[in-house]
Amino acid sequence: MLWYLKERTLSVNHIKSLTGELFYWSAILFSNTLGTALGDFIADDFGLGFSGGATLISSLLLLTILAHYFTRVSSVVLFWIAFVLTRPFGATFGDLLTKPTEYSGLGFGTKGSSLLLFMLLVSLVILAVV
C-alpha cells in the first residue's frame, strides 16, 4: 500500500527511484520469508503433506495463469499473486522432492533433486532455443 501511494504503481517495469527499489526488494524479502513459512504451514498444519500442498498451490497458480488469458484482471495484480504463490510452491515442491518417503516426500534428497531440476532446466532452455 505504501509503495503504491508513494510510487503510484506496483509495476516492476516502472521502478525508477531509490524508493521504488527499496519497496521492491522489501517485497522480495517478505514474500520469500512468508511464502516459505506458508508452504510449510499448508503442508504441516493443514495436513495436506508436501504433495497436497504442492498440488493446492499449483492449482492456484494455474487459476492465476488462466485469469491472465481469459479475464481482464490487471496484469500487475496477477503478477504479484503469481509471485507470492511461487514462494510456498517452491517450499512444498522442494520438500516433496527432497524429504524421505516416510515423511510423504519422494526421497530424492538434495543432490538427486538438484540433478533432476538441473536436467529439467536444461531441457526447457533447449526447447526454448530450438
C-alpha atoms as one frame of an Amber mdcrd trajectory, in Angstrom:
protein
   0.000   0.000   0.000   2.785   2.421   0.914   4.618   1.501  -2.276   1.570
   2.352  -4.388   0.860   5.574  -2.502   4.460   6.738  -2.904   5.223   5.497
  -6.441   1.690   5.447  -7.947   2.352   1.987  -9.405   3.175  -1.528  -8.302
   4.556  -2.497 -11.688   8.091  -3.819 -11.582   8.594  -2.483 -15.097   8.424
   1.104 -13.894  10.829   1.227 -10.960  12.810   4.417 -11.460  13.706   5.609
  -7.991  15.646   4.505  -4.954  12.391   4.408  -3.000  10.854   2.116  -5.633
  13.904  -0.150  -5.441  13.638  -0.306  -1.643   9.939  -1.180  -1.829  10.658
  -3.842  -4.457  13.449  -5.534  -2.501  11.399  -5.346   0.696   8.584  -7.147
  -1.133  11.074  -9.800  -2.280  12.399 -10.303   1.244   8.988 -10.526   2.908
   7.414 -12.704   0.219  10.301 -15.177   0.302  10.205 -15.464   4.079   6.436
 -15.551   4.466   5.947 -17.713   1.387   8.265 -20.393   2.687   6.503 -20.303
   6.050   3.114 -20.515   4.288   4.258 -23.558   2.296   5.329 -25.302   5.486
   2.065 -24.299   7.191  -0.041 -25.703   4.348   1.912 -28.957   4.248   2.149
 -29.487   8.001  -0.691 -27.710   9.812  -3.367 -28.201   7.141  -2.379 -31.850
   6.957  -2.044 -31.803   3.176   1.511 -33.070   3.180   4.054 -31.978   0.623
   2.236 -33.408  -2.388  -1.110 -31.954  -1.300   0.438 -28.555  -0.621   2.239
 -28.520  -3.966  -0.982 -29.580  -5.720  -3.047 -26.890  -3.987  -0.590 -24.115
  -4.776  -0.086 -25.395  -8.342  -3.849 -25.193  -8.814  -3.884 -21.605  -7.561
  -1.019 -20.747  -9.927  -2.921 -22.365 -12.806  -6.002 -20.289 -11.957  -3.797
 -17.185 -11.979  -2.472 -18.090 -15.440  -6.000 -18.712 -16.704  -7.100 -15.368
 -15.269  -4.295 -13.708 -17.220  -5.514 -15.139 -20.522  -9.279 -15.176 -20.003
 -10.133 -12.213 -17.755  -9.472  -8.513 -17.609  -7.804  -8.652 -14.196  -4.823
  -6.317 -14.069  -1.611  -7.998 -15.197   0.199  -6.227 -12.349  -2.184  -7.760
  -9.797  -1.828 -11.192 -11.395   1.966 -10.845 -11.427   2.036 -10.211  -7.686
  -0.398 -13.058  -6.997   1.803 -15.435  -9.002   4.928 -14.001  -7.416   3.641
 -14.643  -3.910   2.327 -18.125  -4.783   5.653 -19.277  -6.218   7.250 -18.984
  -2.772   5.066 -21.552  -0.951   5.065 -23.664  -4.128   8.860 -23.757  -4.067
   8.881 -24.705  -0.401   6.339 -27.520  -0.691   7.641 -28.828  -4.025  11.211
 -28.725  -2.753  10.194 -30.652   0.355   8.221 -33.115  -1.784  11.342 -33.858
  -3.835  13.890 -33.951  -1.009  12.150 -35.469   2.014  12.197 -39.233   2.614
   9.136 -41.260   1.685   8.273 -41.882   5.344   7.679 -38.125   5.615   5.489
 -38.099   2.468   8.344 -36.971   0.230   9.713 -38.620  -2.890  13.101 -39.278
  -1.306  15.397 -37.820  -3.980  17.429 -35.930  -1.379  19.099 -32.609  -2.090
  21.603 -33.957  -4.623  19.046 -36.006  -6.533  16.540 -33.148  -6.541  19.196
 -30.690  -7.698  20.194 -33.007 -10.534  16.557 -33.558 -11.525  15.782 -29.833
 -11.523  19.014 -29.051 -13.389  18.080 -31.551 -16.107  14.596 -30.038 -16.305
  16.068 -26.544 -16.598  18.482 -27.581 -19.342  15.656 -29.323 -21.219  13.440
 -26.226 -21.020  16.282 -23.992 -22.216  16.902 -26.314 -25.165  13.187 -26.308
 -26.007  13.093 -22.522 -25.842  16.113 -22.133 -28.109  15.147 -24.723 -30.721
